[in-house]
Amino acid sequence: MEDTNEKQVESSRTVKPDYADGWPRFHEHSLIEAAVREAVRELQVSYEMAYMCALGSISTACQGRIDVEMPTRNKVPASLMLLTIAESGERKTATQNYFFAGIHALNNEAHRAHKAALSEHRIQHQIWTIRKRLLERIYNKSAVGEDERATRIAHEALEEHVRSEPQPATSGAFLYEDTTPQALVQMLDVNNPNGCLLTSEASSIFSGKALGELDKLNTLWDGGTVNVDRVSRGNINLEGARLTLSLMAQPSVIAKFMAKRGEEARGTGFLARFLVVKPRSMAGQRVHVSGQQHTQFRQQKFNARILECMKLTVSSSERQVLRFSEPAADFWYECSQYLEQEMQENGLYYYAKDHASKLLENVTRLSAILHAFERSSELDKDIDRATLEFAWNFALVCSKHFIENLAGEPQLVTDANNLAHFLIRLLPPGESRPAIQRRSNSLQPSSLYESLPNNLVKGEMVSFTLTDVKQKGPSGLRGRANAERLDAAIKLLNKLGHVEKVRSQYKFCETILLERGEPRLKNGEILTIKELPLFTEQVYWSPKRAHGLVDGGGYYFKVK
């Protein structure tokens, strides 16, 4: 049993996200990373919002060209459903236009071609109608004259002409903004089967009829067959279609939707299929520099590759199936095991199993479209581990945004917050400093700490027992009935590095207790314990000793 626990701990360490400032970075020379950085600089928008727009564009361009096979041998589409929750003034439309410029150009070209084709169709149909009337008159005249041979010839000519009626041209357009699921299915059926529901202001969608039939959107995401029964124009049997959702909406719109239809959307698994981001606000923080706007070379290269991928989709008769390399497959299974553990009782995803069950598939799809977009050869079908790791790290941050903005705080996080609040109240009172209340430098004068910078402060520490918490702690963690919840909360604080067991007692510290290395979880990444400082608010420092050796390190608050 002990070996199993050690393996589980090692697995959780392996798959924890690795990033510097809140979001992972793809490799430096990738088209997407370069374009995102240029958009952030030139448009002065948040990194995460730029990335979501870029992924929406890539998903639209690649979904019709590829599918992806998971290590379990299940083949799934590469389409993504993306939701960005941002206030007005965050330049949502400008960011979307930056990454969808090529797609908009292609879609507009399809509209123009369709308009010209419809004009030609009207002319040809008018000529056909005139000819039909003439043949009808010939047929009627022959029938009245009882000339059987002439009647038969006229009938055959009329029948052949009716069969040759010019049909209206189908449109190659694939972008949709304000539509119902049923109309969307119809357009995917008669037009381009690879579509994108795209909007930078999704209020009309979340408050209108477009989400009236969530099951159809779920089926499209799954890659299944959509059946629509219609009395007037016949039934629709849409098979093999692909749909990307790249939606942006204001927080108030999402709040109203969640209040009205959130339970239904969660119950059907609709929201669980989304990668969700609520970007940090940039409004009021931008610096305007006078002078000419720079030529956006990265945008041009990004959109040129988008158009190339779209053209490959048109020219291909069937979708290419991507697979994972062996190292990537091993990492995929590690991620799967991590999610399974966290869906257990008192786990991070215990109350969000719907979301967790779709998370790894979203990671799979995300890694597939990135590989297809960035590869130098269309013959390269193996997704490498580095791409999968980036997709996993990116999806984990999206998962945090999903939990905070759509799912509600998990019971485990609530319990850990309450426990941390209780333990902080047990700390010895310290002097107040900006942004750091109840914290004082508890280090005793010692030669070991002579080199400690003045702006670093160690958090206060206190010992406690389970009996202390069960008798005096938060009500939800008291008594035998809540023993499992208490144990889970302590384990979470331990993973974050703030609690450590010493014999029959526990030590709690405001700063991370580790003397070296990093905690298994970083506060503020996958989850946030608001009572504790974020990982990014702490600094690791270790004093230098003789001969350059380093010992006695630890984590400190950084104060001004």
Disulfide bonds with the S-S distance in Angstrom:
none
